[in-house]
Amino acid sequence: MDNIKVLDNDYIAHTYGRFNVLINKGKGSLCYDDNGREYIDLGSGIAVNSFGICDDEWKNAVIDQLDKVSHTSNLYYSSPQAKLAKMLCDRTGMKKVFFANSGAEANECAIKVARKYSSDKYGEGRSTIITLVNSFHGRTITTLSATGQDVFHKHFGPFTGGFKFAHAGDKDEINALVKEGGVCGIMIELVQGEGGVIPLDNAYVDEIARLCKENDIILIVDEVQTGNGRTGKLYAFENYGIKPDVFTTAKGLAGGLPFGACVMGEKTQDVLGKGDHGSTFGGNPICAAGALSILSRIDDELLKGVTERSELIRKKLEAVPEVESVTGLGLMLGVSVKGATAADVVNKAIEKGCIPLTAKTKVRLLPALNIPIPVLEKGLDILIEAIKECTAANK
Ligand SMILES: Cc1ncc(COP(=O)(O)O)c(C=O)c1O
């Protein structure tokens, strides 16, 4: 570990504040550091390892594809890509997919789709996209511009223009922004993940859907974090009874491989034509094979298990006096702790053998969708001990 820490410090750009652990191997929801010490994984690589680390079925699907073809090019047809696109459309009622490599890239594509839809139909000048003040949509210059947290709007300007921000829950404000004119898209996360695991209010989402429909505005739902079973539905928009014109996803889609998708509906399916967008690696056959394996296993039974695990977590944590609140949906939960910072709690939990995450002031839990219940319970016991020790130390 010490040697790796030195190499990391000397040769890797200092963009990450790392927790003091080196994960060397793992299986499912258990992982091990370089001394062989076991940890319970309550973060699944920030909602990426959908079925845990090195899940056998996923691994076999990926290896199988590696034995066939690892990469071709989007100049040629690809079997895993085509099958995956059909599966995504069949299961969501959407019509076309563009494959990317990450959440930010999927969102870049969605932004292009909204703007081109409008430019094709209404001409230039109707290019504004409204996003929410506490949102997070990625780290490229354009998705940083779309991200509505001020902290991201420093140092890297000039940013891409054409974004306006609305406060979540304020119907009057978003109505007023639409009335200003020039709006082609509204982009939302239904549960703001990086913003602190905050679900949007049903009535507010209904209002956005209504505004989009009545004004021919493209509704983009960013399902990068909420997608692929995370909230107890295949995609979070199903919890809200809305149908986006475009949704994006990444993270858990390929169960541990870099992949993203921009999924287009009835209205937007033909917006992108030849040469309008592209990616060398987008739709890579190995990643697509991994995604096919993951998506085909997110069925009703699995989703029921997500909801059961979510209820178990809430019940256990809400009974802890030091826990102020538990927010979120499914296995995307944020825990507010009275009298201790989220970072202190996570550091303490890691010391004790379990790995949660933070999201702003909250401890964030994003365990594997199939985390075995006894493992989850043990992880929560460790987390609760960490919460109690941290709050006691601050008294
Ligand atoms: C909602 C949301 N959108 C976009 C992104 C960016 O995804 P990526 O890091 O894969 O580019 C994230 C990452 O946390 C996210 O949570």
PDBQT file of the ligand as one rigid body, heavy atoms in Angstrom, charges set to zero:
ROOT
HETATM    1  C1  LIG A 401     -26.561  11.889 -12.684  1.00  0.00    +0.000 C 
HETATM    2  C2  LIG A 401     -25.198  11.802 -13.272  1.00  0.00    +0.000 A 
HETATM    3  N1  LIG A 401     -25.012  12.223 -14.537  1.00  0.00    +0.000 NA
HETATM    4  C3  LIG A 401     -23.801  12.162 -15.119  1.00  0.00    +0.000 A 
HETATM    5  C4  LIG A 401     -22.709  11.672 -14.430  1.00  0.00    +0.000 A 
HETATM    6  C5  LIG A 401     -21.364  11.605 -15.118  1.00  0.00    +0.000 C 
HETATM    7  O1  LIG A 401     -21.067  10.275 -15.408  1.00  0.00    +0.000 OA
HETATM    8  P1  LIG A 401     -19.587   9.843 -15.815  1.00  0.00    +0.000 P 
HETATM    9  O2  LIG A 401     -18.730  10.026 -14.618  1.00  0.00    +0.000 OA
HETATM   10  O3  LIG A 401     -19.730   8.409 -16.227  1.00  0.00    +0.000 OA
HETATM   11  O4  LIG A 401     -19.187  10.706 -16.954  1.00  0.00    +0.000 OA
HETATM   12  C6  LIG A 401     -22.864  11.226 -13.116  1.00  0.00    +0.000 A 
HETATM   13  C7  LIG A 401     -21.704  10.727 -12.352  1.00  0.00    +0.000 C 
HETATM   14  O5  LIG A 401     -21.704  10.669 -11.158  1.00  0.00    +0.000 OA
HETATM   15  C8  LIG A 401     -24.137  11.285 -12.516  1.00  0.00    +0.000 A 
HETATM   16  O6  LIG A 401     -24.349  10.880 -11.277  1.00  0.00    +0.000 OA
ENDROOT
TORSDOF 0
